[in-house]
Amino acid sequence: MKKLLSITLCILMILGLAACGSNNGQQNDTSSATEQAAQETPTSAESEEPSDTTDTAEDPDQPSGGKTLVVYYSATGNTKAVAETIAEAAGADTFELIPTEVYSNEDLNWTNSDSRVSREHEDESLRDVPLTETTVENWDEYDTVLIGYPIWWGIAAWPVDNFIKANDFTGKTVIPFCTAASSGIGRSGELLEEMAGTGDWQEGIRFRENPSEDDVVSWVEGLGL
């Protein structure tokens, strides 16, 4: 009887150990699967889309360019020579104002009371001089505009007027320069400013008819463009 009881206890112990082993195997398999899933699933930080925190929006109140433009009217070539020297020294673009009806040498003879400039001087209604072009490509890209002209009877040569009237100088620094044999710049820049009605107009400068390149370059360097 005791022998039979011992055999029964041994069988029960074997069955119990087998059950424990099976349970431990299942737990180990479950743990391994959980760990593998955790490794394959990105964390919330890893799964977020990268964000660009840099604000690249343009400020509409700020100039969009930073470029410099030299606009000029030249009757005899003197102003053109100065304008080209300025443009080279400043790394600027140029825009020449050309009347649809170009002035001849006879037209420019101010000593002749019947010449074109003399008649236009006497009659302001004749000073509306059409230009071949008044629109500058990519005008908004220019922060600084230098405007050159010869002096006629103490004011800017009127072929520049239609360019001034046709453009908006808001947000631009405008610097006039002129060429003259004897006259100074006078109020020519101020009168153009009044005509424009917009822009930050600066004090201008008068150059002789044939100034030295060094003088022109020195002036440009002083502008800090």
Backbone as a chain_set.jsonl record, in Angstrom:
{"seq": "MKKLLSITLCILMILGLAACGSNNGQQNDTSSATEQAAQETPTSAESEEPSDTTDTAEDPDQPSGGKTLVVYYSATGNTKAVAETIAEAAGADTFELIPTEVYSNEDLNWTNSDSRVSREHEDESLRDVPLTETTVENWDEYDTVLIGYPIWWGIAAWPVDNFIKANDFTGKTVIPFCTAASSGIGRSGELLEEMAGTGDWQEGIRFRENPSEDDVVSWVEGLGL", "coords": {"N": [[0.833, -1.195, 0.0], [1.877, 1.272, 0.845], [3.874, 1.453, -1.066], [2.455, 1.791, -3.402], [1.33, 4.289, -2.932], [3.609, 5.868, -2.946], [4.413, 5.669, -5.58], [2.317, 6.929, -6.857], [2.559, 9.584, -5.91], [4.984, 10.239, -7.039], [4.335, 10.248, -9.757], [2.51, 12.39, -9.834], [4.209, 14.538, -9.164], [5.921, 14.563, -11.355], [4.147, 15.235, -13.418], [3.428, 17.792, -12.544], [5.838, 19.225, -12.703], [6.217, 19.179, -15.456], [4.079, 20.717, -16.32], [4.739, 23.209, -15.274], [7.071, 23.726, -16.707], [6.027, 24.024, -19.248], [4.425, 26.27, -18.954], [6.367, 28.193, -18.337], [7.746, 28.272, -20.744], [5.822, 29.319, -22.46], [5.545, 31.852, -21.325], [8.114, 32.87, -21.766], [8.17, 32.916, -24.558], [6.167, 34.781, -25.045], [7.268, 37.061, -23.854], [9.52, 37.441, -25.48], [8.348, 38.015, -27.934], [7.038, 40.378, -27.315], [9.206, 42.061, -26.719], [10.448, 42.091, -29.245], [8.505, 43.339, -30.801], [8.496, 45.832, -29.601], [10.991, 46.739, -30.314], [10.749, 47.008, -33.075], [8.82, 48.946, -33.43], [8.691, 52.41, -33.877], [9.438, 55.01, -31.526], [7.288, 57.654, -30.28], [8.63, 60.051, -30.617], [10.459, 59.412, -32.589], [8.808, 58.864, -34.721], [7.629, 61.21, -35.461], [7.181, 63.76, -37.932], [9.936, 65.597, -39.21], [10.375, 69.009, -38.305], [10.667, 72.282, -39.619], [11.903, 74.934, -38.041], [12.668, 77.373, -38.812], [11.806, 80.597, -39.766], [10.908, 81.514, -42.83], [9.445, 83.358, -44.105], [8.934, 86.232, -46.086], [9.436, 89.613, -45.259], [7.151, 91.95, -46.057], [7.58, 94.636, -45.769], [10.206, 95.09, -46.064], [12.937, 95.833, -48.289], [13.122, 93.997, -51.353], [15.316, 93.403, -52.748], [18.314, 94.708, -52.994], [19.979, 95.559, -54.871], [21.695, 97.894, -57.061], [20.916, 100.604, -59.207], [21.753, 102.568, -62.016], [20.35, 105.222, -63.48], [20.108, 107.234, -66.352], [20.107, 110.227, -68.338], [21.646, 111.353, -71.221], [22.773, 113.972, -73.109], [24.923, 114.759, -74.729], [26.836, 112.854, -74.291], [28.509, 113.214, -72.12], [27.275, 112.849, -69.563], [26.649, 110.19, -69.795], [29.187, 108.967, -69.804], [30.034, 109.485, -67.168], [28.008, 108.134, -65.78], [28.463, 105.471, -66.528], [30.947, 105.029, -65.371], [30.283, 105.289, -62.679], [28.51, 103.127, -62.418], [30.22, 100.957, -62.882], [32.002, 101.21, -60.733], [30.27, 100.852, -58.608], [29.196, 98.406, -59.033], [26.786, 98.25, -60.359], [23.66, 98.112, -62.232], [22.657, 99.571, -65.403], [20.481, 102.028, -66.901], [19.454, 103.603, -69.652], [17.975, 106.656, -70.559], [16.165, 107.44, -73.337], [15.039, 109.748, -75.608], [12.159, 109.574, -77.723], [12.315, 111.151, -79.91], [15.28, 111.997, -80.731], [17.627, 114.426, -79.564], [19.271, 116.642, -81.702], [22.489, 118.09, -82.556], [21.949, 120.69, -83.338], [19.499, 121.037, -82.144], [20.259, 121.212, -79.506], [21.532, 123.59, -79.237], [21.726, 126.054, -77.235], [22.227, 128.698, -77.418], [20.914, 129.596, -79.56], [17.944, 131.085, -80.022], [15.836, 129.935, -81.292], [16.178, 127.275, -81.263], [15.493, 123.8, -80.431], [15.761, 123.156, -77.614], [15.773, 125.703, -76.575], [13.232, 126.669, -77.236], [11.688, 124.842, -75.789], [12.497, 125.479, -73.259], [11.422, 128.022, -72.96], [8.722, 127.516, -73.201], [6.956, 125.631, -71.148], [5.093, 123.658, -71.663], [6.085, 122.276, -73.757], [7.925, 120.586, -72.754], [7.281, 118.001, -72.233], [8.628, 115.278, -72.885], [8.526, 112.429, -74.715], [9.702, 109.104, -74.007], [11.621, 106.305, -75.197], [11.469, 104.124, -73.55], [10.293, 103.568, -70.272], [10.025, 101.753, -68.324], [11.643, 99.723, -66.067], [13.145, 96.602, -66.061], [12.518, 94.199, -63.549], [12.294, 96.116, -61.513], [11.572, 96.262, -58.792], [13.625, 94.992, -57.484], [15.65, 96.723, -56.961], [17.254, 98.596, -54.541], [18.635, 100.955, -54.36], [18.784, 103.836, -56.329], [20.476, 105.68, -58.646], [20.302, 108.743, -60.263], [21.106, 110.343, -63.188], [21.872, 113.326, -65.058], [22.185, 116.06, -67.432], [22.566, 119.548, -66.639], [20.147, 121.878, -67.419], [19.504, 125.16, -67.879], [19.692, 125.536, -65.096], [18.186, 123.475, -63.975], [17.248, 119.944, -63.839], [17.739, 118.239, -66.896], [14.911, 118.07, -68.877], [14.097, 115.654, -70.232], [14.307, 113.592, -68.361], [12.079, 113.734, -66.826], [9.681, 112.309, -67.469], [10.377, 109.712, -66.863], [10.687, 109.84, -64.093], [8.068, 110.46, -63.326], [6.759, 108.174, -64.109], [7.425, 106.085, -62.451], [7.443, 104.303, -59.297], [9.007, 105.165, -56.41], [8.984, 104.24, -53.866], [10.393, 103.005, -50.893], [12.943, 103.066, -51.871], [16.32, 104.289, -52.02], [17.303, 107.284, -53.358], [19.614, 108.875, -55.392], [20.692, 111.744, -56.818], [22.736, 112.856, -59.59], [24.669, 115.1, -61.557], [25.874, 116.616, -64.628], [27.702, 119.442, -65.625], [28.935, 122.378, -67.182], [29.417, 124.761, -65.842], [27.33, 125.424, -64.077], [25.92, 124.644, -60.824], [24.502, 121.85, -58.969], [22.245, 122.829, -57.858], [18.762, 123.195, -57.169], [17.899, 121.012, -58.469], [17.739, 118.258, -57.828], [15.951, 118.35, -55.672], [13.639, 119.291, -56.927], [13.058, 117.153, -58.61], [12.533, 115.251, -56.691], [10.176, 116.293, -55.57], [8.551, 115.976, -57.774], [8.508, 113.194, -58.019], [7.421, 112.294, -55.568], [7.691, 110.088, -53.955], [10.062, 107.908, -52.284], [13.375, 107.926, -50.791], [15.134, 110.539, -50.987], [18.427, 111.637, -51.536], [21.127, 113.99, -50.929], [22.559, 115.348, -53.844], [25.184, 115.407, -56.377], [27.333, 117.46, -58.363], [29.137, 117.025, -61.315], [31.946, 118.002, -63.303], [31.997, 118.592, -66.877], [33.767, 116.756, -67.989], [34.842, 114.889, -65.856], [37.504, 113.538, -63.804], [38.178, 110.045, -63.664], [38.973, 109.112, -61.179], [37.881, 110.966, -59.41], [35.149, 110.478, -59.672], [34.935, 107.776, -58.904], [35.862, 107.962, -56.281], [33.8, 109.414, -55.122], [31.683, 107.582, -55.355], [32.617, 105.488, -53.73], [32.465, 106.739, -51.299], [29.762, 106.691, -50.835], [29.119, 104.247, -49.85], [27.881, 102.006, -51.002]], "CA": [[0.0, 0.0, 0.0], [2.813, 2.402, 0.903], [4.581, 1.485, -2.326], [1.542, 2.363, -4.394], [1.209, 5.712, -2.627], [4.844, 6.529, -3.355], [4.404, 5.748, -7.056], [1.332, 7.959, -7.239], [3.148, 10.895, -5.617], [6.037, 10.513, -8.04], [3.679, 10.605, -11.036], [1.957, 13.739, -9.689], [5.307, 15.493, -9.179], [6.411, 14.663, -12.741], [3.159, 15.999, -14.19], [3.494, 19.183, -12.098], [7.041, 19.833, -13.266], [5.989, 19.334, -16.903], [3.177, 21.851, -16.503], [5.513, 24.42, -14.984], [7.957, 23.973, -17.827], [5.221, 24.498, -20.379], [4.033, 27.654, -18.663], [7.546, 29.053, -18.442], [8.055, 28.415, -22.167], [4.871, 30.251, -23.038], [5.874, 33.193, -20.838], [9.327, 33.316, -22.443], [7.814, 33.23, -25.944], [5.401, 36.023, -25.038], [8.198, 38.146, -23.549], [10.362, 37.673, -26.646], [7.519, 38.66, -28.965], [6.792, 41.752, -26.871], [10.448, 42.809, -26.886], [10.689, 42.285, -30.665], [7.555, 44.343, -31.279], [8.92, 47.125, -29.08], [12.149, 47.177, -31.069], [10.369, 47.325, -34.441], [7.894, 50.071, -33.445], [9.392, 53.637, -33.478], [8.817, 55.79, -30.463], [6.535, 58.795, -30.794], [9.578, 61.078, -31.024], [11.08, 59.01, -33.836], [7.832, 58.784, -35.801], [7.156, 62.538, -35.833], [7.804, 64.372, -39.097], [10.833, 66.703, -38.822], [9.786, 70.329, -38.534], [11.612, 73.366, -39.852], [11.481, 76.022, -37.159], [13.152, 78.638, -39.353], [10.765, 81.379, -40.412], [11.449, 82.011, -44.09], [8.499, 84.285, -44.721], [9.523, 87.525, -46.383], [8.79, 90.777, -44.672], [6.78, 92.819, -47.172], [8.017, 96.009, -45.537], [11.632, 95.179, -46.327], [13.265, 95.773, -49.72], [13.247, 92.622, -51.803], [16.498, 93.19, -53.56], [19.623, 95.075, -52.502], [20.769, 95.937, -56.034], [21.808, 99.325, -57.369], [20.651, 100.929, -60.604], [22.115, 103.915, -62.457], [19.483, 105.702, -64.558], [20.685, 108.496, -66.808], [19.886, 110.808, -69.665], [22.867, 112.038, -71.66], [22.524, 114.668, -74.369], [26.131, 114.823, -75.565], [27.743, 111.768, -73.933], [29.229, 113.482, -70.869], [26.595, 112.196, -68.445], [26.774, 108.742, -70.012], [30.521, 108.546, -69.365], [30.031, 109.493, -65.706], [27.101, 107.076, -65.329], [29.11, 104.166, -66.712], [31.997, 104.924, -64.354], [29.584, 105.042, -61.417], [27.983, 101.762, -62.44], [31.335, 100.019, -62.739], [32.524, 101.313, -59.368], [29.259, 100.397, -57.64], [28.674, 97.089, -59.406], [25.362, 98.513, -60.59], [23.1, 98.028, -63.577], [22.388, 100.886, -65.986], [19.27, 102.186, -67.696], [19.586, 104.881, -70.343], [16.74, 107.292, -70.991], [16.34, 107.868, -74.726], [13.833, 110.357, -76.168], [11.727, 108.996, -78.998], [12.887, 112.069, -80.889], [16.592, 112.318, -80.167], [18.084, 115.799, -79.779], [20.439, 116.824, -82.57], [23.375, 119.172, -82.107], [21.236, 121.945, -83.541], [18.451, 121.106, -81.109], [20.88, 121.487, -78.212], [22.206, 124.888, -79.284], [20.946, 126.931, -76.365], [22.473, 130.107, -77.789], [19.967, 129.92, -80.63], [16.628, 131.216, -79.39], [14.843, 129.149, -82.029], [16.51, 125.842, -81.194], [14.504, 122.992, -79.707], [15.858, 123.321, -76.166], [15.397, 127.085, -76.24], [11.775, 126.765, -77.299], [11.155, 124.055, -74.665], [12.763, 126.253, -72.046], [10.488, 129.144, -72.903], [7.348, 127.018, -73.132], [7.003, 124.402, -70.355], [4.218, 122.632, -72.236], [6.873, 121.523, -74.734], [8.919, 119.777, -72.043], [6.799, 116.626, -72.077], [9.424, 114.562, -73.88], [8.306, 110.975, -74.666], [10.895, 108.257, -73.992], [11.424, 104.993, -75.825], [11.169, 103.162, -72.48], [10.335, 104.083, -68.898], [9.86, 100.618, -67.414], [12.88, 98.984, -65.783], [12.9, 95.2, -65.73], [12.814, 93.849, -62.151], [12.417, 97.382, -60.79], [11.435, 96.052, -57.347], [14.852, 94.422, -56.919], [16.649, 97.769, -56.714], [17.118, 99.385, -53.308], [19.265, 102.256, -54.569], [18.716, 104.307, -57.709], [21.185, 106.928, -58.923], [19.728, 109.347, -61.463], [22.032, 111.326, -63.741], [21.329, 114.197, -66.102], [22.845, 117.359, -67.582], [21.815, 120.701, -66.137], [19.653, 122.81, -68.428], [18.951, 126.351, -67.257], [19.657, 125.4, -63.646], [17.383, 122.333, -63.516], [17.552, 118.691, -64.533], [17.244, 118.168, -68.282], [13.541, 117.565, -68.752], [13.813, 114.281, -70.673], [14.219, 112.643, -67.246], [10.828, 113.934, -66.08], [8.69, 111.249, -67.69], [10.801, 108.517, -66.113], [10.372, 110.095, -62.69], [6.616, 110.391, -63.154], [6.239, 106.848, -64.454], [7.883, 105.033, -61.539], [7.211, 104.421, -57.856], [10.304, 105.071, -55.728], [8.754, 103.845, -52.471], [11.356, 102.041, -50.365], [14.238, 103.177, -52.54], [17.191, 105.438, -51.797], [17.523, 107.901, -54.665], [20.747, 109.801, -55.333], [20.884, 112.416, -58.113], [24.036, 113.416, -59.955], [24.518, 115.843, -62.801], [27.073, 117.151, -65.269], [27.505, 120.822, -66.073], [30.189, 123.099, -67.415], [29.627, 125.79, -64.826], [26.246, 125.45, -63.086], [25.911, 123.638, -59.779], [23.324, 120.978, -59.013], [21.107, 123.663, -57.483], [17.584, 122.516, -56.593], [17.421, 120.031, -59.45], [17.349, 117.033, -57.135], [14.752, 118.622, -54.873], [12.497, 119.391, -57.834], [12.736, 115.791, -59.034], [11.915, 114.603, -55.528], [8.789, 116.761, -55.51], [7.855, 115.373, -58.905], [8.338, 111.768, -57.74], [6.481, 112.135, -54.464], [8.045, 108.904, -53.157], [11.492, 107.62, -52.25], [14.243, 108.618, -49.84], [16.068, 111.257, -51.852], [19.633, 112.116, -50.861], [21.797, 115.122, -51.557], [23.262, 114.919, -55.043], [26.498, 115.978, -56.661], [27.565, 117.946, -59.724], [30.451, 116.744, -61.889], [32.293, 118.765, -64.488], [31.638, 117.896, -68.115], [34.688, 115.626, -68.17], [35.547, 114.694, -64.588], [38.446, 112.419, -63.779], [37.606, 108.792, -63.175], [39.261, 109.009, -59.745], [36.904, 111.784, -58.683], [33.848, 109.795, -59.697], [35.055, 106.556, -58.095], [35.983, 108.387, -54.889], [32.445, 109.778, -54.658], [30.903, 106.355, -55.223], [33.097, 104.774, -52.543], [31.958, 107.443, -50.124], [28.343, 106.398, -50.641], [28.988, 102.996, -49.111], [26.905, 101.115, -51.661]], "C": [[0.877, 1.259, 0.0], [3.543, 2.57, -0.407], [3.724, 2.129, -3.403], [1.392, 3.849, -4.186], [2.43, 6.476, -3.091], [4.884, 6.714, -4.863], [3.471, 6.836, -7.514], [1.891, 9.347, -7.017], [4.207, 11.264, -6.636], [5.432, 10.941, -9.363], [3.144, 12.022, -10.982], [3.053, 14.796, -9.747], [5.839, 15.699, -10.594], [5.474, 15.501, -13.592], [3.205, 17.479, -13.827], [4.692, 19.909, -12.684], [6.87, 20.084, -14.753], [5.104, 20.539, -17.179], [3.897, 23.159, -16.273], [6.431, 24.766, -16.14], [7.222, 24.53, -19.024], [4.827, 25.939, -20.179], [5.197, 28.611, -18.816], [7.917, 29.287, -19.901], [7.133, 29.409, -22.84], [5.182, 31.682, -22.63], [7.101, 33.749, -21.559], [9.036, 33.704, -23.876], [7.073, 34.543, -26.018], [6.304, 37.222, -24.798], [9.047, 38.478, -24.762], [9.595, 38.408, -27.742], [7.267, 40.115, -28.61], [8.028, 42.617, -27.075], [10.719, 43.097, -28.35], [9.77, 43.361, -31.234], [7.975, 45.736, -30.839], [10.101, 47.664, -29.882], [11.767, 47.637, -32.466], [9.451, 48.53, -34.547], [8.611, 51.335, -33.001], [8.661, 54.337, -32.355], [8.098, 56.975, -31.077], [7.472, 59.884, -31.293], [10.197, 60.747, -32.373], [10.106, 59.075, -35.002], [7.3, 60.145, -36.226], [7.889, 63.041, -37.062], [8.731, 65.499, -38.635], [10.198, 68.037, -39.17], [10.888, 71.346, -38.7], [11.145, 74.575, -39.066], [11.938, 77.381, -37.67], [12.041, 79.348, -40.098], [11.343, 82.02, -41.663], [10.516, 82.987, -44.774], [9.162, 85.638, -44.932], [8.726, 88.635, -45.745], [8.447, 91.735, -45.801], [7.238, 94.252, -47.01], [9.5, 96.201, -45.828], [11.899, 95.134, -47.824], [13.532, 94.342, -50.139], [14.56, 92.367, -52.518], [17.788, 93.511, -52.867], [20.518, 95.505, -53.642], [20.745, 97.448, -56.253], [21.623, 99.538, -58.87], [21.079, 102.364, -60.88], [21.25, 104.255, -63.668], [20.049, 107.034, -65.038], [20.135, 108.919, -68.165], [21.146, 111.582, -70.022], [22.613, 112.655, -73.022], [23.727, 114.618, -75.296], [27.144, 113.719, -75.259], [28.497, 111.986, -72.642], [28.6, 112.758, -69.682], [26.69, 110.68, -68.575], [28.118, 108.233, -69.508], [30.593, 108.479, -67.845], [29.175, 108.346, -65.177], [27.748, 105.703, -65.442], [30.243, 103.957, -65.708], [31.387, 104.624, -62.987], [29.11, 103.597, -61.347], [29.084, 100.731, -62.241], [31.87, 100.028, -61.31], [31.562, 100.734, -58.339], [28.76, 98.987, -57.924], [27.189, 97.168, -59.71], [24.96, 98.242, -62.035], [22.852, 99.445, -64.085], [21.1, 100.858, -66.798], [19.319, 103.564, -68.33], [18.217, 105.389, -70.794], [16.963, 107.891, -72.376], [15.036, 108.476, -75.236], [13.45, 109.681, -77.488], [12.2, 109.863, -80.155], [14.191, 112.603, -80.31], [16.982, 113.751, -80.526], [19.316, 115.809, -80.679], [21.325, 117.913, -81.983], [22.698, 120.529, -82.253], [20.144, 122.137, -82.488], [19.027, 121.576, -79.779], [21.581, 122.84, -78.163], [21.401, 125.93, -78.505], [21.179, 128.42, -76.671], [21.548, 130.566, -78.914], [18.562, 129.947, -80.026], [15.552, 130.399, -80.078], [15.155, 127.65, -82.011], [15.469, 125.107, -80.348], [14.578, 123.221, -78.2], [15.466, 124.738, -75.746], [13.88, 127.243, -76.247], [11.13, 125.996, -76.134], [11.38, 124.794, -73.346], [11.758, 127.381, -71.881], [9.047, 128.694, -72.712], [7.341, 125.661, -72.426], [6.125, 123.298, -70.923], [4.956, 121.769, -73.26], [7.867, 120.573, -74.07], [8.454, 118.342, -71.771], [7.437, 115.773, -73.174], [9.196, 113.053, -73.759], [9.64, 110.219, -74.731], [10.6, 106.922, -74.657], [11.04, 103.946, -74.792], [11.276, 103.832, -71.125], [10.243, 102.965, -67.866], [11.162, 99.848, -67.286], [12.525, 97.553, -65.409], [13.358, 94.917, -64.299], [13.063, 95.089, -61.296], [12.397, 97.182, -59.278], [12.701, 95.513, -56.702], [15.871, 95.488, -56.519], [16.309, 98.568, -55.459], [17.609, 100.815, -53.515], [19.229, 102.616, -56.043], [19.465, 105.63, -57.801], [20.658, 107.471, -60.248], [20.624, 110.479, -61.95], [21.442, 112.091, -64.907], [22.241, 115.415, -66.277], [21.965, 118.451, -66.994], [21.437, 121.607, -67.312], [18.974, 123.978, -67.722], [18.718, 126.16, -65.742], [18.83, 124.253, -63.106], [17.791, 121.079, -64.275], [16.983, 118.731, -65.946], [15.903, 117.449, -68.295], [13.253, 116.21, -69.392], [13.761, 113.256, -69.539], [12.845, 112.69, -66.573], [9.848, 112.775, -66.236], [9.077, 109.941, -67.015], [10.434, 108.671, -64.645], [8.873, 109.919, -62.444], [6.072, 108.978, -63.33], [6.576, 105.768, -63.434], [7.62, 105.364, -60.075], [8.537, 104.176, -57.135], [10.16, 104.688, -54.253], [9.771, 102.782, -52.041], [12.734, 102.116, -50.986], [14.999, 104.422, -52.084], [17.547, 105.999, -53.165], [18.607, 108.97, -54.536], [20.932, 110.453, -56.707], [22.342, 112.81, -58.334], [23.874, 114.09, -61.311], [25.88, 116.214, -63.365], [26.749, 118.556, -65.771], [28.855, 121.5, -66.224], [30.468, 124.099, -66.307], [28.56, 125.775, -63.733], [26.419, 124.366, -62.038], [24.657, 122.779, -59.895], [22.066, 121.727, -58.611], [19.993, 122.882, -56.797], [17.071, 121.42, -57.517], [16.964, 118.729, -58.791], [16.075, 117.203, -56.331], [13.506, 118.687, -55.754], [12.087, 118.016, -58.359], [12.066, 115.019, -57.905], [10.447, 115.006, -55.405], [7.958, 116.133, -56.614], [7.557, 113.897, -58.63], [7.307, 111.531, -56.644], [6.755, 110.935, -53.578], [9.557, 108.73, -53.197], [12.232, 108.453, -51.211], [15.358, 109.293, -50.637], [17.214, 111.845, -51.032], [20.204, 113.338, -51.591], [22.631, 114.635, -52.737], [24.608, 115.604, -55.214], [26.554, 116.433, -58.124], [28.99, 117.6, -60.124], [30.695, 117.706, -63.054], [31.921, 117.959, -65.736], [32.503, 116.658, -68.349], [35.487, 115.397, -66.891], [36.532, 113.533, -64.689], [37.747, 111.192, -63.213], [37.811, 108.654, -61.662], [38.253, 109.806, -58.918], [35.558, 111.082, -58.587], [33.885, 108.563, -58.786], [35.124, 106.914, -56.612], [34.606, 108.751, -54.318], [31.595, 108.528, -54.432], [31.321, 105.585, -53.971], [32.599, 105.421, -51.27], [30.495, 107.191, -49.844], [28.118, 105.115, -49.85], [27.97, 102.038, -49.694], [27.342, 99.667, -51.588]], "O": [[0.633, 2.194, -0.763], [3.811, 3.695, -0.829], [4.213, 2.915, -4.215], [1.333, 4.605, -5.156], [2.315, 7.602, -3.576], [5.318, 7.748, -5.37], [3.78, 7.582, -8.443], [1.712, 10.217, -7.869], [4.328, 12.418, -7.048], [5.922, 11.861, -10.018], [3.289, 12.782, -11.94], [2.839, 15.86, -10.329], [6.164, 16.815, -10.999], [5.903, 16.352, -14.372], [3.041, 18.334, -14.698], [4.587, 21.059, -13.11], [7.333, 21.104, -15.262], [5.329, 21.288, -18.129], [3.683, 24.122, -17.009], [6.566, 25.93, -16.518], [7.73, 25.402, -19.729], [4.882, 26.743, -21.109], [5.045, 29.706, -19.357], [8.354, 30.38, -20.26], [7.554, 30.224, -23.661], [5.105, 32.606, -23.439], [7.144, 34.925, -21.92], [9.573, 34.693, -24.376], [7.302, 35.34, -26.929], [6.151, 38.265, -25.434], [9.279, 39.651, -25.056], [10.127, 39.308, -28.393], [7.278, 40.985, -29.481], [7.932, 43.753, -27.539], [11.161, 44.192, -28.696], [10.191, 44.188, -32.043], [7.836, 46.704, -31.588], [10.215, 48.869, -30.109], [12.385, 48.558, -32.999], [9.303, 49.093, -35.632], [9.105, 51.381, -31.874], [7.437, 54.269, -32.243], [8.274, 57.27, -32.259], [7.166, 60.568, -32.269], [10.437, 61.628, -33.198], [10.512, 59.311, -36.14], [6.599, 60.246, -37.232], [9.082, 62.784, -37.225], [8.357, 66.279, -37.759], [9.558, 68.175, -40.212], [11.912, 71.292, -38.019], [10.116, 75.172, -39.382], [11.649, 78.412, -37.064], [11.401, 78.76, -40.97], [12.155, 82.942, -41.587], [10.769, 83.4, -45.906], [9.871, 86.131, -44.055], [7.497, 88.596, -45.699], [9.345, 92.281, -46.441], [7.286, 95.008, -47.98], [9.997, 97.327, -45.84], [11.169, 94.47, -48.56], [14.1, 93.561, -49.376], [14.874, 91.226, -52.854], [18.332, 92.639, -52.189], [21.696, 95.791, -53.425], [19.905, 98.168, -55.714], [22.109, 98.758, -59.689], [20.808, 103.266, -60.088], [21.393, 103.663, -64.738], [20.428, 107.875, -64.223], [19.759, 108.099, -69.003], [21.651, 112.369, -69.222], [22.278, 111.955, -73.977], [23.576, 114.456, -76.506], [28.196, 113.652, -75.894], [29.076, 111.041, -72.106], [29.301, 112.129, -68.89], [26.799, 109.973, -67.574], [28.186, 107.188, -68.86], [31.147, 107.53, -67.289], [29.569, 107.661, -64.233], [27.598, 104.867, -64.55], [30.471, 102.838, -65.248], [31.91, 103.807, -62.231], [29.292, 102.925, -60.332], [28.904, 99.75, -61.519], [32.158, 98.974, -60.744], [31.987, 100.19, -57.32], [27.987, 98.433, -57.143], [26.425, 96.266, -59.364], [25.8, 98.155, -62.931], [22.836, 100.4, -63.308], [20.686, 99.818, -67.31], [19.237, 104.577, -67.635], [17.411, 104.637, -71.342], [17.836, 108.738, -72.566], [14.021, 107.782, -75.291], [14.313, 109.272, -78.263], [12.454, 109.363, -81.251], [14.199, 113.536, -79.507], [16.712, 114.23, -81.628], [20.278, 115.078, -80.444], [20.945, 118.58, -81.021], [22.852, 121.407, -81.404], [19.903, 123.245, -82.011], [18.35, 122.264, -79.015], [22.166, 123.193, -77.139], [20.518, 126.593, -79.049], [20.417, 129.281, -76.232], [21.417, 131.76, -79.183], [18.062, 128.918, -79.571], [14.476, 130.189, -79.519], [14.476, 126.859, -82.665], [14.673, 125.727, -79.642], [13.548, 123.459, -77.57], [14.891, 124.936, -74.676], [13.314, 127.881, -75.359], [10.14, 126.452, -75.563], [10.551, 124.735, -72.438], [11.3, 127.654, -70.771], [8.242, 129.416, -72.124], [7.682, 124.648, -73.036], [6.389, 122.119, -70.686], [4.511, 120.67, -73.592], [8.574, 119.836, -74.758], [9.172, 117.565, -71.143], [6.861, 115.574, -74.243], [9.638, 112.453, -72.78], [10.575, 110.637, -75.414], [9.456, 106.468, -74.673], [10.355, 102.978, -75.122], [12.224, 104.569, -70.857], [10.369, 103.212, -66.667], [11.717, 99.378, -68.279], [11.692, 97.327, -64.532], [14.439, 95.337, -63.886], [13.955, 95.092, -60.447], [13.127, 97.861, -58.556], [12.836, 95.572, -55.479], [16.841, 95.193, -55.822], [15.224, 99.136, -55.337], [17.079, 101.76, -52.93], [19.592, 101.811, -56.901], [19.125, 106.589, -57.109], [20.578, 106.742, -61.236], [20.874, 111.445, -61.229], [20.614, 111.569, -65.652], [22.99, 115.761, -65.363], [20.752, 118.281, -66.87], [22.29, 122.038, -68.088], [17.97, 123.788, -67.036], [17.693, 126.568, -65.197], [18.77, 124.066, -61.891], [18.572, 121.136, -65.225], [15.868, 119.207, -66.159], [15.785, 116.339, -67.777], [12.199, 115.646, -69.099], [13.229, 112.162, -69.726], [12.491, 111.777, -65.827], [9.256, 112.317, -65.259], [8.211, 109.152, -66.638], [9.926, 107.736, -64.026], [8.469, 109.299, -61.461], [5.038, 108.632, -62.76], [6.071, 104.65, -63.534], [7.579, 106.527, -59.672], [9.116, 103.096, -57.245], [11.115, 104.801, -53.485], [9.979, 101.788, -52.737], [13.605, 101.309, -50.661], [14.407, 105.464, -51.802], [18.036, 105.273, -54.031], [18.527, 109.853, -53.682], [21.295, 109.77, -57.664], [23.082, 113.063, -57.383], [23.032, 113.688, -62.115], [26.899, 116.139, -62.678], [25.656, 118.813, -66.276], [29.794, 121.221, -65.478], [31.611, 124.268, -65.882], [28.858, 126.082, -62.579], [26.986, 123.307, -62.31], [23.851, 122.96, -60.808], [20.957, 121.328, -58.965], [20.248, 122.02, -55.955], [15.942, 120.954, -57.367], [15.928, 118.171, -59.153], [15.221, 116.316, -56.306], [12.444, 118.196, -55.372], [10.898, 117.747, -58.532], [11.147, 114.232, -58.135], [9.582, 114.164, -55.164], [6.792, 115.797, -56.407], [6.479, 113.407, -58.967], [6.43, 110.677, -56.775], [6.108, 110.779, -52.543], [10.244, 109.322, -54.03], [11.783, 109.527, -50.809], [16.391, 108.687, -50.921], [17.005, 112.462, -49.987], [19.81, 113.659, -52.712], [23.328, 113.626, -52.636], [25.1, 116.287, -54.315], [25.902, 115.858, -58.996], [29.934, 117.848, -59.374], [29.753, 118.161, -63.703], [31.572, 116.782, -65.643], [32.024, 115.64, -68.847], [36.684, 115.682, -66.85], [36.402, 112.662, -65.549], [36.84, 111.3, -62.388], [36.941, 108.147, -60.953], [37.828, 109.364, -57.851], [34.911, 111.096, -57.539], [32.969, 108.342, -57.994], [34.513, 106.242, -55.781], [34.296, 108.431, -53.17], [30.875, 108.43, -53.438], [30.469, 105.085, -53.236], [32.34, 104.742, -50.277], [30.025, 107.446, -48.736], [27.059, 104.919, -49.254], [27.275, 101.338, -48.958], [26.644, 98.786, -52.089]]}, "num_chains": 1, "name": "protein.A"}
